[in-house]
Amino acid sequence: MLCQFTFSNYRSYRDEATLSMQASSMKEFSQSLLAGGDSQSFLPVAAIYGPNAGGKSNLLEALGYVRAAVARPILSLMSGGEAPKDPMPRIPRCSPFSFDAVHVDMPTEFEVYYRVDGYEYRYSLGVSATKIVSEGLWRRKVGASRSATLFEREGEKVDLGPSLRRAGVSVGFNPAIPYLSFLYMNTDLEAVRHAASWFLECVFLNYNSFYLERVLEEMLDEGDSPEITSFLKAVDVHVDGFRVEEDDEGQRHRVYVRHVVGGSQYELRLSEESAGTQKLMGLASILLNALETGGTVLVDELDAKLHPKLLRYVILLFKDPKVNKGGAQLIFTSQDVSTMRNDVFRRDEIWFAARDQDEASRLWSLSDLHEPNGNLVSKNAAFDKQYLSGRYGADPYLTRIEEWE
């Protein structure tokens, strides 16, 4: 369960920005909140709105960057079946804020608070281009006041906390990867496994990909066909299943989607289905797994190619405690304000991202905004209309058509 994500100096974000999933004291939709194991509750969804190029996608990509940095070496080992040979997979290249002469040479800083199996972890990562300059991992038992250090790293030097020192773990490792990844691959410590599990179970989906069909063909599992088909039928997409075709060597080849029309069965290549159906098939697989396991799903442009009613349906799945029994979370960007309503979201679930005059992105929540009289925005307000009228900021400025000529 994600509690809070803070980062700075990443792409369009120059200054520190924080996305908090901790629920405020606001009372609306209290039944949909996720229990934290103590007095704190957490949000099942967070929606980020704002103009094009405002920083919405960069927020998700920042969180996706940390996830990939930790998970990529581990997944490389798992897929290879044996310890990978040098050179080890490196972390992705990190892009700092580039619109001044100072930050381009400074490291990018990330910090993630998350809860796993009764503990709250804090993981920090500092990156300069493709080089890790700092890293740290701490944890505390939920309800306790003090945290224990698992390790702290500066460059290639690692200082172990008491529990890892007692376990005798090695500090000789490939500095091109996170030390957390190294520990996961080379030890069987419960604290390490739990600490890395959040990154392994977090999923980042970007549907702007031109190779969507290939991604789906690799991702879809024929064994999940009944569940995915049920999900599609629930949103009135008439699909009766799919099959995965393999070649003579057992390699995945392509996916065929089955339809029954007039009592007869037909099949279409996945590429022949509408973009919306393709997206829903891939989305169904990810969402159903997250709702079962309690994972975190990040989706850039969740609304793209989805009818507003389907978008609302997906959001409310995560807000329904009868469906979301595992404590899953959905964090997404959207341009569709038709769902920005007080019967869909709490105020602290709505976020905005926009750039200022220095081309630096800022991030804020609707729950932080005040009316001219000093009161917080009412829970009964017409969020969509007030946003489009410019009262929340982050509204796109549309130049008059005469000025285009």
Secondary structure as the mmCIF struct_conf table of DSSP 4:
data_model
#
loop_
_struct_conf.conf_type_id
_struct_conf.id
_struct_conf.beg_label_comp_id
_struct_conf.beg_label_asym_id
_struct_conf.beg_label_seq_id
_struct_conf.end_label_comp_id
_struct_conf.end_label_asym_id
_struct_conf.end_label_seq_id
STRN STRN1 LEU A 2 SER A 8
BEND BEND1 ASN A 9 ASN A 9
STRN STRN2 TYR A 10 TYR A 10
TURN_TY1_P TURN_TY1_P1 ARG A 11 SER A 12
STRN STRN3 TYR A 13 TYR A 13
BEND BEND2 ASP A 15 ASP A 15
STRN STRN4 ALA A 17 SER A 20
STRN STRN5 GLN A 22 GLN A 22
BEND BEND3 SER A 25 SER A 25
TURN_TY1_P TURN_TY1_P2 GLU A 28 PHE A 29
HELX_RH_3T_P HELX_RH_3T_P1 SER A 30 SER A 32
HELX_LH_PP_P HELX_LH_PP_P1 LEU A 33 LEU A 33
STRN STRN6 LEU A 34 ALA A 35
BEND BEND4 GLY A 37 SER A 39
STRN STRN7 SER A 41 PHE A 42
BEND BEND5 PRO A 44 PRO A 44
STRN STRN8 VAL A 45 TYR A 49
TURN_TY1_P TURN_TY1_P3 ASN A 52 ALA A 53
BEND BEND6 GLY A 54 GLY A 55
HELX_RH_AL_P HELX_RH_AL_P1 LYS A 56 GLY A 80
BEND BEND7 GLY A 81 GLU A 82
HELX_LH_PP_P HELX_LH_PP_P2 ALA A 83 LYS A 85
BEND BEND8 ASP A 86 PRO A 87
HELX_LH_PP_P HELX_LH_PP_P3 MET A 88 ARG A 93
BEND BEND9 PHE A 99 ASP A 100
TURN_TY1_P TURN_TY1_P4 ALA A 101 VAL A 102
HELX_RH_3T_P HELX_RH_3T_P2 HIS A 103 ASP A 105
BEND BEND10 MET A 106 MET A 106
HELX_LH_PP_P HELX_LH_PP_P4 PRO A 107 PRO A 107
STRN STRN9 THR A 108 VAL A 116
TURN_TY1_P TURN_TY1_P5 ASP A 117 GLY A 118
STRN STRN10 TYR A 119 SER A 128
TURN_TY1_P TURN_TY1_P6 ALA A 129 THR A 130
STRN STRN11 LYS A 131 LYS A 141
TURN_TY1_P TURN_TY1_P7 VAL A 142 GLY A 143
BEND BEND11 SER A 145 SER A 145
STRN STRN12 ALA A 148 GLU A 154
TURN_TY1_P TURN_TY1_P8 GLY A 155 GLU A 156
STRN STRN13 LYS A 157 LEU A 160
HELX_RH_AL_P HELX_RH_AL_P2 PRO A 162 ALA A 167
TURN_TY1_P TURN_TY1_P9 GLY A 168 GLY A 168
TURN_TY1_P TURN_TY1_P10 PRO A 175 ALA A 176
BEND BEND12 ILE A 177 ILE A 177
HELX_RH_AL_P HELX_RH_AL_P3 TYR A 179 ASN A 186
HELX_RH_AL_P HELX_RH_AL_P4 GLU A 190 GLU A 201
STRN STRN14 VAL A 203 ASN A 206
TURN_TY1_P TURN_TY1_P11 TYR A 207 ASN A 208
TURN_TY1_P TURN_TY1_P12 PHE A 210 TYR A 211
HELX_RH_AL_P HELX_RH_AL_P5 LEU A 212 MET A 219
HELX_RH_3T_P HELX_RH_3T_P3 GLU A 222 ASP A 224
HELX_RH_AL_P HELX_RH_AL_P6 SER A 225 ALA A 234
TURN_TY1_P TURN_TY1_P13 VAL A 235 ASP A 236
STRN STRN15 PHE A 242 GLU A 246
TURN_TY1_P TURN_TY1_P14 ASP A 248 GLU A 249
BEND BEND13 GLY A 250 GLY A 250
STRN STRN16 ARG A 252 VAL A 261
TURN_TY1_P TURN_TY1_P15 GLY A 262 GLY A 263
STRN STRN17 SER A 264 ARG A 269
HELX_RH_3T_P HELX_RH_3T_P4 LEU A 270 GLU A 272
BEND BEND14 GLU A 273 GLU A 273
HELX_RH_AL_P HELX_RH_AL_P7 ALA A 275 THR A 293
TURN_TY1_P TURN_TY1_P16 GLY A 294 GLY A 294
STRN STRN18 THR A 296 ASP A 300
TURN_TY1_P TURN_TY1_P17 GLU A 301 LYS A 305
HELX_RH_AL_P HELX_RH_AL_P8 PRO A 308 LYS A 319
TURN_TY1_P TURN_TY1_P18 PRO A 321 VAL A 323
TURN_TY1_P TURN_TY1_P19 LYS A 325 GLY A 326
STRN STRN19 GLN A 329 THR A 333
HELX_RH_3T_P HELX_RH_3T_P5 VAL A 337 THR A 339
BEND BEND15 ARG A 341 ARG A 341
TURN_TY1_P TURN_TY1_P20 ASN A 342 VAL A 344
HELX_RH_3T_P HELX_RH_3T_P6 ARG A 347 GLU A 349
STRN STRN20 ILE A 350 ARG A 355
TURN_TY1_P TURN_TY1_P21 GLN A 357 ASP A 358
BEND BEND16 GLU A 359 GLU A 359
STRN STRN21 SER A 361 SER A 365
HELX_RH_3T_P HELX_RH_3T_P7 LEU A 366 ASP A 368
STRN STRN22 HIS A 370 HIS A 370
TURN_TY1_P TURN_TY1_P22 PRO A 372 ASN A 373
BEND BEND17 GLY A 374 GLY A 374
HELX_LH_PP_P HELX_LH_PP_P5 ASN A 375 ASN A 375
STRN STRN23 LEU A 376 LEU A 376
HELX_LH_PP_P HELX_LH_PP_P6 VAL A 377 SER A 378
TURN_TY1_P TURN_TY1_P23 LYS A 379 ASN A 380
BEND BEND18 ALA A 381 ALA A 381
HELX_RH_AL_P HELX_RH_AL_P9 PHE A 383 LEU A 388
TURN_TY1_P TURN_TY1_P24 SER A 389 TYR A 392
BEND BEND19 GLY A 393 GLY A 393
HELX_LH_PP_P HELX_LH_PP_P7 ASP A 395 TYR A 397
HELX_RH_AL_P HELX_RH_AL_P10 ILE A 401 TRP A 404
#
